[in-house]
Amino acid sequence: MKEIVYLTRYYLTKYNTAEYCTLMDRFINQTVATGADTLHYEEADMTRLRQLHSQLQNNVARTSASPETQKLQALDVERSTIGQYILSCVKNSLTLPIADKSAAATALYTVLKPYVGFYNQPAPQKTSIIDGMLLDLSLDAMQEHLTTLGLGTYIEMLTLKNAQYKVALEARTQARNANKAVDSATIRQEMDAIFDNITIVAFAHGVVTPNDDIDAYIAMVNAIIGEINTSYNQRMAAKTESGKGKTENSEPSEPESPSEPVEGSEEGEG
């Protein structure tokens, strides 16, 4: 009696996306190399499996630190620095021994005082606070005072950076919404079903009509699963080790009084 080569029992859901992608990549290559004529899989299934694998690889490459997030963080720092400079300049001018400058500072500080410390607010609230500040400073009565203290350029810079922040925020929202259409869990469910179908059909044919090529194929798939299991076990062991004693330091530092901002290379509006 010919010995039957059985498939190793597998649990595809336990692998992380990187491990799963590696498994499927090797499985696809091995299956195609053996051929549909031998394994009796549907070509449409293999085409679909390749498509899904490509989508899943894109998910692996995509990180939470998206370009939009990095851009938002940079713009937030810039607008906070410019806004702090405007407030500091006005406050420091209150005691200047120059009558027109101290008078201008007094008039401006009356309007700006409610915005002191705006830079400590969360980014979404900060956007609307800056909008309010810019609206108050756009009043006709404020224009002469801003000119006296030479703040016109900085008001323009703050207006630009806050507008760019809004554009970048919208771009990130749209990107995240588009990415929702391709979530890894849904992709993997369909890939699991195709994997099951191809391996079960191959095994069934190998039992009904014994074939050395099918036996070699099943043995190779078992070897691939074994190697991915080893990688999984090593990862879990390392996670257990490194998980002990982990600490996070998320306490924010108090912002320092800013120096005059310098207009550098502009962020694009994306």
FITORZA-963350 format. One record per residue (C-alpha): residue number from 1; residue in one letter; x, y negated, z negated. Coordinates in nm, 2 decimals, m for minus. Each point is the difference from the previous one (the first is absolute). Layout:
<rs>
+-----+------+--------+--------+--------+
| pos | code |     px |     py |     pz |
+-----+------+--------+--------+--------+
| NUM |    A |      X |      Y |      Z |
...
+-----+------+--------+--------+--------+
</rs>
This chain:
<rs>
+-----+------+--------+--------+--------+
| pos | code |     px |     py |     pz |
+-----+------+--------+--------+--------+
|   1 |    M |   0.00 |   0.00 |   0.00 |
|   2 |    K |   0.13 |  m0.34 |   0.10 |
|   3 |    E |   0.06 |  m0.24 |  m0.29 |
|   4 |    I |  m0.22 |  m0.31 |   0.02 |
|   5 |    V |   0.17 |  m0.34 |  m0.05 |
|   6 |    Y |  m0.23 |  m0.21 |  m0.21 |
|   7 |    L |  m0.01 |  m0.38 |  m0.03 |
|   8 |    T |   0.14 |  m0.14 |  m0.32 |
|   9 |    R |  m0.28 |  m0.15 |  m0.21 |
|  10 |    Y |   0.03 |  m0.37 |   0.03 |
|  11 |    Y |  m0.15 |  m0.31 |  m0.16 |
|  12 |    L |   0.04 |  m0.29 |   0.24 |
|  13 |    T |  m0.17 |  m0.25 |  m0.23 |
|  14 |    K |   0.28 |   0.00 |  m0.26 |
|  15 |    Y |   0.26 |  m0.15 |   0.23 |
|  16 |    N |   0.06 |  m0.37 |   0.02 |
|  17 |    T |  m0.03 |  m0.17 |   0.34 |
|  18 |    A |   0.37 |   0.02 |   0.08 |
|  19 |    E |   0.02 |   0.37 |  m0.08 |
|  20 |    Y |  m0.32 |   0.07 |   0.19 |
|  21 |    C |   0.12 |  m0.18 |   0.30 |
|  22 |    T |   0.32 |   0.20 |   0.00 |
|  23 |    L |  m0.19 |   0.32 |  m0.03 |
|  24 |    M |  m0.23 |  m0.09 |   0.29 |
|  25 |    D |   0.28 |  m0.12 |   0.22 |
|  26 |    R |   0.18 |   0.34 |  m0.04 |
|  27 |    F |  m0.32 |   0.19 |   0.04 |
|  28 |    I |  m0.09 |  m0.18 |   0.32 |
|  29 |    N |   0.35 |   0.06 |   0.15 |
|  30 |    Q |   0.00 |   0.37 |  m0.10 |
|  31 |    T |  m0.36 |   0.06 |   0.13 |
|  32 |    V |   0.07 |  m0.17 |   0.34 |
|  33 |    A |   0.33 |   0.19 |   0.03 |
|  34 |    T |  m0.19 |   0.33 |  m0.05 |
|  35 |    G |  m0.27 |  m0.10 |   0.24 |
|  36 |    A |  m0.37 |   0.00 |   0.04 |
|  37 |    D |   0.01 |   0.32 |   0.21 |
|  38 |    T |   0.14 |   0.19 |  m0.29 |
|  39 |    L |  m0.18 |  m0.17 |  m0.29 |
|  40 |    H |  m0.33 |  m0.06 |   0.18 |
|  41 |    Y |  m0.05 |  m0.35 |  m0.14 |
|  42 |    E |  m0.20 |  m0.27 |   0.19 |
|  43 |    E |   0.21 |  m0.26 |   0.18 |
|  44 |    A |  m0.25 |  m0.26 |  m0.11 |
|  45 |    D |   0.07 |   0.09 |  m0.36 |
|  46 |    M |   0.37 |  m0.05 |   0.05 |
|  47 |    T |  m0.05 |  m0.33 |   0.18 |
|  48 |    R |  m0.22 |  m0.12 |  m0.29 |
|  49 |    L |   0.25 |   0.12 |  m0.26 |
|  50 |    R |   0.28 |  m0.20 |   0.17 |
|  51 |    Q |  m0.22 |  m0.31 |   0.00 |
|  52 |    L |  m0.09 |   0.03 |  m0.37 |
|  53 |    H |   0.36 |   0.07 |  m0.09 |
|  54 |    S |   0.11 |  m0.32 |   0.17 |
|  55 |    Q |  m0.26 |  m0.20 |  m0.19 |
|  56 |    L |   0.11 |   0.16 |  m0.32 |
|  57 |    Q |   0.36 |  m0.09 |   0.07 |
|  58 |    N |  m0.10 |  m0.36 |   0.04 |
|  59 |    N |  m0.16 |   0.01 |  m0.34 |
|  60 |    V |   0.33 |   0.13 |  m0.15 |
|  61 |    A |   0.18 |  m0.29 |   0.16 |
|  62 |    R |  m0.24 |  m0.26 |  m0.12 |
|  63 |    T |   0.08 |  m0.13 |  m0.35 |
|  64 |    S |  m0.19 |  m0.20 |  m0.25 |
|  65 |    A |   0.26 |  m0.28 |   0.03 |
|  66 |    S |  m0.15 |  m0.10 |   0.34 |
|  67 |    P |   0.15 |  m0.28 |   0.20 |
|  68 |    E |  m0.31 |  m0.21 |  m0.08 |
|  69 |    T |   0.05 |   0.05 |  m0.37 |
|  70 |    Q |   0.37 |  m0.10 |   0.02 |
|  71 |    K |  m0.10 |  m0.31 |   0.20 |
|  72 |    L |  m0.27 |  m0.09 |  m0.26 |
|  73 |    Q |   0.25 |   0.02 |  m0.28 |
|  74 |    A |   0.25 |  m0.22 |   0.17 |
|  75 |    L |  m0.27 |  m0.26 |   0.09 |
|  76 |    D |  m0.13 |   0.01 |  m0.36 |
|  77 |    V |   0.34 |  m0.09 |  m0.14 |
|  78 |    E |   0.05 |  m0.28 |   0.25 |
|  79 |    R |  m0.34 |  m0.16 |  m0.07 |
|  80 |    S |   0.05 |   0.03 |  m0.37 |
|  81 |    T |   0.34 |  m0.16 |   0.02 |
|  82 |    I |  m0.12 |  m0.29 |   0.21 |
|  83 |    G |  m0.30 |  m0.06 |  m0.22 |
|  84 |    Q |   0.21 |   0.01 |  m0.31 |
|  85 |    Y |   0.24 |  m0.25 |   0.15 |
|  86 |    I |  m0.29 |  m0.24 |   0.08 |
|  87 |    L |  m0.13 |   0.02 |  m0.36 |
|  88 |    S |   0.35 |  m0.04 |  m0.15 |
|  89 |    C |   0.08 |  m0.29 |   0.22 |
|  90 |    V |  m0.31 |  m0.18 |  m0.10 |
|  91 |    K |   0.04 |   0.08 |  m0.37 |
|  92 |    N |   0.37 |  m0.11 |   0.00 |
|  93 |    S |  m0.09 |  m0.33 |   0.17 |
|  94 |    L |  m0.23 |  m0.10 |  m0.28 |
|  95 |    T |   0.28 |  m0.15 |  m0.20 |
|  96 |    L |   0.20 |  m0.15 |   0.29 |
|  97 |    P |   0.11 |  m0.37 |  m0.06 |
|  98 |    I |  m0.14 |  m0.08 |   0.34 |
|  99 |    A |  m0.35 |  m0.15 |  m0.03 |
| 100 |    D |  m0.15 |   0.11 |   0.34 |
| 101 |    K |   0.14 |   0.36 |  m0.04 |
| 102 |    S |  m0.12 |   0.04 |  m0.36 |
| 103 |    A |  m0.34 |  m0.14 |   0.09 |
| 104 |    A |  m0.03 |   0.24 |   0.30 |
| 105 |    A |   0.10 |   0.29 |  m0.23 |
| 106 |    T |  m0.26 |  m0.10 |  m0.26 |
| 107 |    A |  m0.28 |  m0.01 |   0.26 |
| 108 |    L |   0.11 |   0.33 |   0.15 |
| 109 |    Y |   0.05 |   0.18 |  m0.33 |
| 110 |    T |  m0.36 |  m0.09 |  m0.10 |
| 111 |    V |  m0.11 |   0.21 |   0.30 |
| 112 |    L |   0.26 |   0.27 |  m0.02 |
| 113 |    K |   0.00 |   0.07 |  m0.38 |
| 114 |    P |  m0.27 |   0.27 |   0.03 |
| 115 |    Y |   0.22 |   0.19 |   0.24 |
| 116 |    V |   0.30 |   0.03 |  m0.23 |
| 117 |    G |   0.10 |   0.37 |  m0.04 |
| 118 |    F |  m0.19 |   0.10 |   0.32 |
| 119 |    Y |   0.30 |   0.21 |   0.10 |
| 120 |    N |  m0.08 |   0.24 |  m0.29 |
| 121 |    Q |  m0.33 |   0.10 |   0.14 |
| 122 |    P |  m0.06 |   0.32 |   0.21 |
| 123 |    A |   0.06 |  m0.05 |   0.37 |
| 124 |    P |  m0.37 |   0.00 |   0.11 |
| 125 |    Q |  m0.10 |  m0.27 |  m0.25 |
| 126 |    K |   0.32 |  m0.19 |   0.08 |
| 127 |    T |  m0.12 |  m0.04 |   0.36 |
| 128 |    S |  m0.32 |  m0.18 |  m0.10 |
| 129 |    I |   0.18 |  m0.20 |  m0.27 |
| 130 |    I |   0.25 |  m0.13 |   0.26 |
| 131 |    D |  m0.29 |  m0.08 |   0.23 |
| 132 |    G |  m0.16 |  m0.21 |  m0.28 |
| 133 |    M |   0.33 |  m0.18 |  m0.07 |
| 134 |    L |   0.05 |  m0.08 |   0.37 |
| 135 |    L |  m0.36 |  m0.12 |   0.03 |
| 136 |    D |   0.05 |  m0.24 |  m0.30 |
| 137 |    L |   0.32 |  m0.13 |   0.15 |
| 138 |    S |  m0.16 |  m0.06 |   0.34 |
| 139 |    L |  m0.21 |  m0.28 |  m0.14 |
| 140 |    D |   0.07 |  m0.34 |   0.15 |
| 141 |    A |   0.08 |  m0.14 |  m0.34 |
| 142 |    M |   0.29 |   0.25 |  m0.04 |
| 143 |    Q |   0.18 |  m0.07 |   0.33 |
| 144 |    E |   0.19 |  m0.31 |  m0.11 |
| 145 |    H |   0.11 |   0.17 |  m0.32 |
| 146 |    L |   0.13 |   0.30 |   0.18 |
| 147 |    T |   0.19 |  m0.22 |   0.24 |
| 148 |    T |   0.15 |  m0.19 |  m0.29 |
| 149 |    L |   0.14 |   0.32 |  m0.15 |
| 150 |    G |   0.10 |   0.14 |   0.34 |
| 151 |    L |  m0.22 |   0.31 |  m0.04 |
| 152 |    G |  m0.17 |  m0.01 |   0.34 |
| 153 |    T |   0.23 |   0.26 |   0.15 |
| 154 |    Y |  m0.05 |   0.24 |  m0.29 |
| 155 |    I |  m0.38 |  m0.03 |   0.02 |
| 156 |    E |   0.03 |   0.10 |   0.36 |
| 157 |    M |   0.22 |   0.30 |  m0.09 |
| 158 |    L |  m0.24 |   0.11 |  m0.27 |
| 159 |    T |  m0.29 |  m0.02 |   0.24 |
| 160 |    L |   0.18 |   0.20 |   0.26 |
| 161 |    K |   0.12 |   0.28 |  m0.24 |
| 162 |    N |  m0.35 |   0.03 |  m0.16 |
| 163 |    A |  m0.15 |   0.03 |   0.35 |
| 164 |    Q |   0.26 |   0.26 |   0.10 |
| 165 |    Y |  m0.08 |   0.20 |  m0.31 |
| 166 |    K |  m0.37 |   0.01 |   0.09 |
| 167 |    V |   0.09 |   0.12 |   0.35 |
| 168 |    A |   0.24 |   0.27 |  m0.13 |
| 169 |    L |  m0.26 |   0.12 |  m0.26 |
| 170 |    E |  m0.26 |   0.03 |   0.28 |
| 171 |    A |   0.25 |   0.20 |   0.21 |
| 172 |    R |   0.07 |   0.24 |  m0.29 |
| 173 |    T |  m0.37 |   0.05 |  m0.06 |
| 174 |    Q |  m0.06 |   0.08 |   0.37 |
| 175 |    A |   0.30 |   0.24 |   0.01 |
| 176 |    R |  m0.11 |   0.19 |  m0.31 |
| 177 |    N |  m0.35 |   0.02 |   0.14 |
| 178 |    A |   0.13 |   0.15 |   0.32 |
| 179 |    N |   0.21 |   0.25 |  m0.19 |
| 180 |    K |  m0.30 |   0.13 |  m0.18 |
| 181 |    A |  m0.11 |   0.17 |   0.32 |
| 182 |    V |   0.30 |   0.23 |  m0.02 |
| 183 |    D |   0.02 |   0.13 |  m0.36 |
| 184 |    S |   0.22 |   0.30 |  m0.07 |
| 185 |    A |  m0.25 |   0.21 |  m0.19 |
| 186 |    T |  m0.24 |   0.01 |   0.30 |
| 187 |    I |   0.27 |   0.07 |   0.24 |
| 188 |    R |   0.14 |   0.28 |  m0.21 |
| 189 |    Q |  m0.34 |   0.17 |  m0.03 |
| 190 |    E |  m0.03 |   0.03 |   0.37 |
| 191 |    M |   0.36 |   0.12 |   0.03 |
| 192 |    D |  m0.05 |   0.26 |  m0.27 |
| 193 |    A |  m0.30 |   0.14 |   0.20 |
| 194 |    I |   0.21 |   0.03 |   0.32 |
| 195 |    F |   0.29 |   0.15 |  m0.19 |
| 196 |    D |  m0.23 |   0.26 |  m0.15 |
| 197 |    N |  m0.16 |   0.08 |   0.33 |
| 198 |    I |   0.33 |   0.04 |   0.19 |
| 199 |    T |   0.16 |   0.23 |  m0.26 |
| 200 |    I |  m0.31 |   0.21 |  m0.07 |
| 201 |    V |  m0.06 |   0.06 |   0.38 |
| 202 |    A |   0.37 |   0.09 |   0.04 |
| 203 |    F |  m0.01 |   0.24 |  m0.30 |
| 204 |    A |  m0.33 |   0.16 |   0.12 |
| 205 |    H |   0.15 |   0.07 |   0.35 |
| 206 |    G |   0.31 |   0.14 |  m0.17 |
| 207 |    V |  m0.21 |   0.25 |  m0.19 |
| 208 |    V |  m0.22 |   0.10 |   0.28 |
| 209 |    T |   0.27 |   0.02 |   0.27 |
| 210 |    P |   0.34 |   0.03 |  m0.18 |
| 211 |    N |   0.25 |  m0.23 |   0.15 |
| 212 |    D |   0.36 |  m0.06 |  m0.11 |
| 213 |    D |  m0.01 |  m0.36 |   0.11 |
| 214 |    I |  m0.30 |  m0.07 |  m0.22 |
| 215 |    D |   0.17 |   0.17 |  m0.29 |
| 216 |    A |   0.31 |  m0.21 |   0.05 |
| 217 |    Y |  m0.22 |  m0.32 |   0.02 |
| 218 |    I |  m0.18 |   0.08 |  m0.32 |
| 219 |    A |   0.33 |   0.08 |  m0.17 |
| 220 |    M |   0.14 |  m0.34 |   0.12 |
| 221 |    V |  m0.31 |  m0.19 |  m0.13 |
| 222 |    N |   0.04 |   0.18 |  m0.33 |
| 223 |    A |   0.36 |  m0.12 |  m0.01 |
| 224 |    I |  m0.10 |  m0.36 |   0.07 |
| 225 |    I |  m0.26 |   0.01 |  m0.27 |
| 226 |    G |   0.26 |   0.14 |  m0.24 |
| 227 |    E |   0.25 |  m0.27 |   0.07 |
| 228 |    I |  m0.27 |  m0.28 |  m0.04 |
| 229 |    N |  m0.10 |   0.17 |  m0.33 |
| 230 |    T |   0.36 |  m0.02 |  m0.12 |
| 231 |    S |   0.01 |  m0.37 |   0.09 |
| 232 |    Y |  m0.33 |  m0.05 |  m0.18 |
| 233 |    N |   0.12 |   0.18 |  m0.32 |
| 234 |    Q |   0.32 |  m0.21 |   0.00 |
| 235 |    R |  m0.20 |  m0.32 |   0.03 |
| 236 |    M |  m0.23 |   0.09 |  m0.28 |
| 237 |    A |   0.29 |   0.10 |  m0.23 |
| 238 |    A |   0.18 |  m0.33 |   0.08 |
| 239 |    K |  m0.32 |  m0.19 |  m0.07 |
| 240 |    T |  m0.04 |   0.17 |  m0.34 |
| 241 |    E |   0.36 |  m0.10 |  m0.09 |
| 242 |    S |  m0.02 |  m0.36 |   0.12 |
| 243 |    G |  m0.35 |  m0.05 |  m0.14 |
| 244 |    K |   0.13 |   0.01 |  m0.36 |
| 245 |    G |   0.10 |  m0.34 |  m0.15 |
| 246 |    K |  m0.11 |  m0.21 |   0.30 |
| 247 |    T |  m0.06 |  m0.36 |  m0.09 |
| 248 |    E |  m0.13 |  m0.29 |   0.19 |
| 249 |    N |   0.08 |  m0.37 |  m0.06 |
| 250 |    S |  m0.27 |  m0.20 |   0.16 |
| 251 |    E |   0.02 |  m0.30 |  m0.24 |
| 252 |    P |   0.02 |  m0.32 |   0.22 |
| 253 |    S |   0.27 |  m0.25 |  m0.08 |
| 254 |    E |  m0.09 |  m0.36 |  m0.06 |
| 255 |    P |   0.05 |  m0.21 |   0.31 |
| 256 |    E |   0.28 |  m0.25 |  m0.02 |
| 257 |    S |  m0.04 |  m0.36 |   0.09 |
| 258 |    P |   0.06 |  m0.01 |   0.38 |
| 259 |    S |   0.26 |  m0.19 |   0.19 |
| 260 |    E |  m0.09 |  m0.17 |   0.32 |
| 261 |    P |  m0.12 |   0.25 |   0.26 |
| 262 |    V |   0.19 |   0.02 |   0.32 |
| 263 |    E |  m0.19 |   0.07 |   0.32 |
| 264 |    G |   0.16 |   0.32 |   0.13 |
| 265 |    S |  m0.09 |   0.24 |   0.28 |
| 266 |    E |  m0.38 |   0.00 |   0.03 |
| 267 |    E |  m0.20 |   0.32 |  m0.03 |
| 268 |    G |  m0.21 |   0.05 |   0.31 |
| 269 |    E |  m0.38 |   0.00 |  m0.04 |
| 270 |    G |  m0.01 |   0.37 |   0.10 |
+-----+------+--------+--------+--------+
</rs>
